[in-house]
Amino acid sequence: MKKYFFMAALAALSLGFTACDDDDEKYVPEGTSEVTINDNNLDVTAANVDTWTLYASAVAQLLANDASDLNEAWSVDYNGEPFAETFKNHNKAPYTSAVSCLEQIVDGCIDIASEVGTAKIGEPRDLWVAGNYTEAVYAVESWYSFHSIDDYANNIQSIRNAFNGTRNNTEAQHSIAALAKKTDNAVYSNVKARIDAAYNAIKTGMTAPFRDHIGNATVLAAQEACAQLVDALENELKPFVTRAEGDELDAIVKTYVENVVEPTYADLVTKTAALKLAVDALRAQPSTAAFEKAAQVWMAAREPWETSEAFLFGPVADLGLDPNMDSWPLDVDAIKDVMNSGKIEELIKWEGEYDEENEDIEAVQNVRGFHTLEFLLFKSGKPRTYNK
């Protein structure tokens, strides 16, 4: 997930996309003074429903396109052959051995474990501790849908899947877990325990919704569990795979690609396609029921994406597909500008070769993806309503 911070006051705009101070949401997060949240108070009305649903449909189409491009890069062609084959054959830089592939797998796990603990959970907590309560809420990923804890738990699940070589919580015969269990049970036991502890500290330990309980002690427990997981991955599992030897390593890489990565991306294609259909149905006949259906399908489509975040390398990074699909926090002013522009499809697309330093591309990425669609489908943790 591309992380950046944008904390700006929200301006009232025309064409039906206006904010009313009387509608600002005021509540008291755990242990704080009253907080006013004023960037989620836009409602769907007869005046704006056509533009609103057109924007949602365009974003859903781009999500489906990006998912398809990502799946195709791994399974069909990427610079002359499927990236899956490049990784499994590990005969092209930077993947020149099975060990280099295993190191990449573990590095991906370290990256997402660290991001969950220090950024996704830690940044809101730091703002809360500093007394910046409203900003803390804005920093909570997926707070529009109240889906934050599920997102973070799925990120840890992505680490478990990479370790196990499966997506069903069993351990594949040819997996990092099985190799460690057979040759260094201490590493196996500790990494497995740290993964389970981090998952449980988030999924069942944290109080939902996270945005209302940033000050809860369970947040510190989840951060600590993530820190301990990072330590185990960096100082035990990474050295273990670096010194690993034997023909079995090729089979571990192959299993990881075929049992974890490719099925996850195939699911992402299926579920983003279903999301596009649900949003198209909403556009064709706007109703509260159609918003409820689209919101439900949005949550289902999040799962394969969030369980892919332990392998944000290769095409997903090189082609800019991660920030295309998952930039956060939102620039709600920019989203309003897009809706008011009358040029929605033009303003949410970019062309050419991806350059992460290109500010024009970044600006486009900030107004598309899962979280833009989340804003369009959810309000205060519930699907939006529409009454003519």
C-alpha positions in Angstrom: 0.0 0.0 0.0 1.4 3.4 -1.0 1.5 5.5 2.1 1.5 9.3 2.2 -0.1 11.9 4.5 -2.6 14.5 3.4 -4.4 16.4 6.2 -6.3 19.3 4.7 -9.5 21.2 5.5 -12.4 20.3 3.2 -14.0 22.9 1.1 -17.6 23.2 0.1 -18.0 22.6 -3.6 -20.8 23.0 -6.2 -22.9 20.6 -8.3 -24.3 18.8 -5.3 -21.0 17.9 -3.7 -21.3 20.3 -0.7 -20.6 19.7 2.9 -22.9 21.0 5.7 -21.4 21.7 9.1 -24.6 20.7 10.7 -24.1 17.2 9.3 -20.5 16.9 10.7 -20.1 13.7 12.7 -19.2 14.3 16.3 -18.2 11.6 18.6 -15.8 10.9 21.5 -13.1 8.3 20.6 -11.9 6.3 23.6 -10.2 8.5 26.2 -10.3 11.7 24.2 -12.2 15.0 23.9 -14.9 15.3 21.3 -13.8 14.9 17.7 -15.5 16.3 14.7 -15.1 14.3 11.4 -16.2 16.4 8.5 -14.9 14.7 5.3 -17.5 12.0 5.2 -20.7 14.0 5.3 -21.5 14.1 1.6 -24.7 12.4 0.8 -26.0 10.9 -2.4 -28.9 13.0 -3.7 -31.0 13.2 -6.9 -28.8 16.1 -7.9 -25.5 14.2 -7.8 -26.4 10.5 -8.2 -25.6 10.3 -11.9 -22.1 11.7 -11.4 -21.6 9.8 -8.2 -22.3 6.5 -9.7 -20.5 7.3 -13.0 -17.4 7.9 -10.9 -17.9 4.7 -8.9 -18.3 2.7 -12.1 -15.1 4.2 -13.7 -13.1 3.4 -10.6 -14.4 -0.1 -10.4 -13.5 -0.6 -14.1 -9.9 0.5 -13.4 -9.7 -1.8 -10.4 -10.8 -4.7 -12.6 -8.4 -3.7 -15.3 -5.4 -3.4 -12.9 -6.2 -6.8 -11.4 -6.3 -8.4 -14.8 -3.1 -6.7 -15.8 -1.4 -8.0 -12.6 -2.7 -11.5 -13.1 -1.6 -11.5 -16.7 1.9 -10.3 -15.9 2.4 -13.2 -13.5 0.6 -15.9 -15.5 0.8 -14.9 -19.2 3.6 -12.5 -20.1 5.8 -9.9 -18.5 8.9 -8.8 -20.5 8.8 -11.9 -22.7 7.6 -14.6 -20.3 5.2 -14.9 -17.3 6.8 -13.4 -14.2 5.9 -16.6 -12.4 8.3 -18.5 -14.7 11.0 -15.9 -14.2 10.7 -16.3 -10.5 10.5 -20.1 -10.5 13.4 -20.4 -12.9 15.4 -17.7 -11.1 17.8 -17.2 -14.0 17.4 -13.5 -14.4 18.6 -10.7 -12.1 17.8 -10.0 -9.4 16.5 -13.6 -9.0 19.5 -15.7 -9.8 19.0 -18.6 -7.4 16.3 -20.2 -5.3 17.9 -18.6 -2.2 17.5 -15.1 -3.7 13.8 -15.9 -4.3 13.3 -17.2 -0.7 15.0 -14.0 0.5 12.6 -11.9 -1.6 9.6 -13.8 -0.1 10.8 -13.2 3.4 11.6 -9.5 2.7 8.1 -9.1 1.5 6.8 -10.5 4.7 9.1 -8.2 6.7 7.9 -5.2 4.8 4.2 -5.8 5.4 4.6 -6.8 9.1 6.6 -3.6 9.7 4.0 -1.5 7.8 1.1 -2.9 9.7 2.7 -2.3 13.1 4.5 1.0 12.5 2.3 2.7 9.8 -1.2 1.3 9.6 -1.6 0.9 13.3 1.3 3.0 14.6 0.8 6.3 12.7 -2.8 6.8 14.0 -1.7 5.8 17.5 1.2 8.3 17.4 -1.2 11.1 16.3 -3.6 10.1 19.1 -0.9 10.1 21.7 0.2 13.6 20.5 -3.4 14.8 21.1 -4.1 15.1 17.3 -7.3 13.1 17.6 -9.1 14.1 14.4 -5.9 13.6 12.4 -5.5 10.2 14.0 -8.9 9.1 12.7 -8.1 10.4 9.2 -4.9 8.3 9.3 -6.8 5.0 9.9 -6.9 3.0 6.7 -10.4 1.8 5.6 -12.2 3.9 8.3 -15.0 4.8 6.0 -16.1 1.2 5.9 -14.9 0.3 9.4 -12.9 -2.5 7.7 -9.5 -1.6 9.2 -9.0 -4.5 11.5 -9.9 -7.0 8.8 -7.5 -5.4 6.4 -4.6 -5.6 8.9 -5.4 -9.2 9.9 -5.5 -10.1 6.2 -2.0 -8.5 5.8 -0.7 -10.9 8.5 -2.5 -13.7 6.8 -0.5 -12.9 3.7 2.6 -13.6 5.7 1.2 -16.9 7.0 0.4 -17.9 3.4 3.9 -17.2 2.2 5.4 -19.1 5.2 3.1 -22.1 4.7 3.0 -22.2 1.0 -0.8 -22.5 1.1 -3.8 -20.3 1.5 -5.8 -22.5 3.9 -3.6 -22.4 7.0 -2.1 -25.8 6.4 1.6 -26.3 5.6 2.6 -27.4 2.1 5.1 -30.3 1.8 7.4 -27.9 0.0 7.3 -24.7 1.9 9.5 -22.5 4.1 7.6 -23.7 7.1 8.2 -27.4 6.3 11.9 -26.8 5.6 12.3 -24.9 8.9 10.3 -27.5 10.8 12.6 -30.2 9.4 16.0 -28.5 9.8 15.6 -25.9 12.5 12.6 -26.4 14.6 13.4 -23.4 16.9 13.1 -21.1 13.9 10.0 -22.8 12.7 8.3 -22.7 16.1 9.1 -19.1 16.9 8.1 -17.7 13.5 4.9 -19.7 13.5 4.1 -18.5 17.0 4.9 -14.8 16.1 2.6 -14.9 13.0 -0.2 -16.4 15.1 0.3 -13.9 17.9 0.2 -10.9 15.5 -2.8 -12.2 13.7 -4.7 -12.8 17.0 -3.6 -9.5 18.5 -5.2 -7.7 15.6 -8.2 -9.9 14.6 -9.5 -10.8 18.0 -7.5 -8.5 20.3 -8.2 -5.0 18.8 -11.6 -3.4 19.5 -13.6 -2.5 16.4 -13.9 -0.1 14.8 -10.3 0.9 15.2 -11.0 4.5 14.4 -13.1 4.7 17.6 -10.6 2.9 19.8 -7.2 4.2 18.8 -6.4 4.9 22.4 -7.2 1.3 23.6 -4.4 -0.7 25.2 -5.1 -3.5 22.7 -3.6 -1.2 20.0 -0.2 -1.3 21.9 -0.5 -5.1 22.2 -1.0 -5.4 18.4 1.9 -3.1 17.7 4.2 -5.1 20.0 3.1 -8.4 18.4 3.9 -7.0 15.0 7.3 -5.8 16.2 8.1 -9.2 17.6 7.0 -10.8 14.2 9.3 -8.4 12.4 12.2 -9.4 14.7 11.6 -13.1 14.1 11.4 -12.7 10.4 14.5 -10.4 10.2 16.7 -12.1 12.7 15.7 -15.8 12.4 13.8 -16.6 9.2 15.9 -14.4 6.8 19.2 -15.8 8.0 17.7 -19.3 7.9 16.7 -19.0 4.2 20.0 -17.3 3.3 21.9 -20.3 4.4 19.5 -22.9 3.1 20.7 -25.5 0.6 19.4 -28.4 -1.5 17.3 -29.2 -4.5 14.1 -28.8 -2.3 14.5 -25.0 -2.5 13.3 -25.0 -6.1 10.2 -26.9 -5.1 9.5 -24.4 -2.3 9.6 -21.5 -4.8 7.4 -23.3 -7.2 4.9 -24.1 -4.5 4.8 -20.6 -3.3 4.1 -19.2 -6.8 1.5 -21.8 -7.8 -0.3 -22.3 -4.5 -0.2 -18.7 -3.1 0.6 -15.9 -5.5 -1.2 -17.0 -8.7 -4.4 -18.2 -7.0 -4.5 -14.9 -4.9 -4.3 -12.8 -8.1 -6.8 -15.0 -9.9 -9.2 -14.4 -7.0 -8.5 -10.7 -7.3 -9.5 -10.8 -10.9 -12.8 -12.7 -10.2 -13.8 -10.5 -7.2 -13.0 -7.1 -8.9 -15.0 -8.2 -11.9 -17.9 -9.0 -9.6 -17.4 -5.6 -8.0 -17.6 -3.9 -11.3 -20.9 -5.7 -12.0 -22.3 -4.7 -8.7 -21.3 -1.0 -9.2 -22.7 -1.1 -12.7 -26.0 -2.4 -11.3 -25.9 0.5 -8.8 -25.4 3.0 -11.7 -28.2 1.5 -13.8 -30.7 1.7 -10.9 -29.5 3.6 -7.9 -31.0 2.5 -4.6 -30.1 1.9 -1.0 -30.2 -1.8 -1.7 -27.8 -1.4 -4.7 -25.4 0.5 -2.5 -25.6 -2.3 0.1 -24.8 -4.9 -2.5 -21.9 -3.0 -4.0 -20.5 -2.4 -0.5 -20.7 -6.1 0.3 -18.9 -7.0 -2.9 -16.3 -4.3 -2.2 -15.4 -6.0 1.1 -15.1 -9.4 -0.6 -12.8 -7.9 -3.2 -10.5 -6.4 -0.5 -9.6 -9.8 0.9 -7.4 -11.1 -2.0 -5.7 -7.7 -2.3 -4.9 -7.5 1.4 -3.7 -11.1 1.4 -1.3 -10.2 -1.5 0.6 -7.5 0.4 3.4 -9.9 1.5 4.4 -10.1 -2.2 4.4 -6.5 -3.4 7.3 -7.1 -5.7 7.6 -7.7 -9.5 4.9 -6.3 -11.7 2.7 -4.9 -9.0 5.5 -2.5 -8.0 7.1 -2.0 -11.5 3.9 -1.1 -13.2 2.5 1.1 -10.4 -0.4 -1.2 -9.7 -0.1 -1.0 -5.9 -0.6 2.8 -5.8 -3.1 2.5 -8.6 -5.3 0.2 -6.5 -4.5 1.1 -2.9 -3.4 4.7 -2.2 -4.2 5.9 1.2 -5.1 8.3 2.9 -7.6 9.9 0.5 -7.5 13.4 -0.9 -11.2 14.0 -0.6 -10.9 17.5 -2.0 -9.4 16.1 -5.2 -12.2 13.5 -5.3 -14.8 16.2 -5.1 -12.9 18.2 -7.9 -13.1 15.1 -10.1 -16.8 14.7 -9.6 -17.4 18.4 -10.3 -15.2 18.5 -13.4 -17.4 16.5 -15.7 -14.2 14.7 -16.9 -14.1 11.8 -14.6 -12.7 9.1 -16.9 -10.0 11.6 -18.2 -8.9 12.6 -14.7 -8.5 9.1 -13.2 -6.3 7.6 -15.9 -2.7 7.9 -16.8 -0.6 6.6 -19.7 3.0 5.8 -20.4 5.7 4.2 -18.4 5.3 4.2 -14.6 7.5 6.6 -12.7 6.9 6.7 -8.9 8.5 10.2 -8.8 6.0 11.5 -11.4 3.7 13.9 -9.4 1.1 13.9 -12.2 0.8 10.1 -12.1 0.6 10.2 -8.3 -2.2 12.8 -8.4 -4.2 10.5 -10.7 -3.6 7.5 -8.4 -4.9 9.5 -5.4 -8.4 9.7 -6.9 -8.9 6.0 -7.9 -8.5 2.6 -6.4 -10.2 0.7 -3.5 -10.3 3.6 -1.1 -11.8 6.1 -3.5 -14.5 3.5 -4.2 -14.8 2.9 -0.4 -15.6 6.6 0.1 -18.2 6.4 -2.7 -19.9 3.3 -1.3 -19.7 3.8 2.5 -20.4 6.4 5.1 -19.6 5.9 8.8 -19.1 2.2 8.5 -22.3 1.5 6.7 -23.3 1.4 3.0 -24.5 4.7 1.7 -28.2 5.3 1.3 -30.1 6.9 -1.6 -33.6 8.3 -1.4 -34.8 10.2 -4.4 
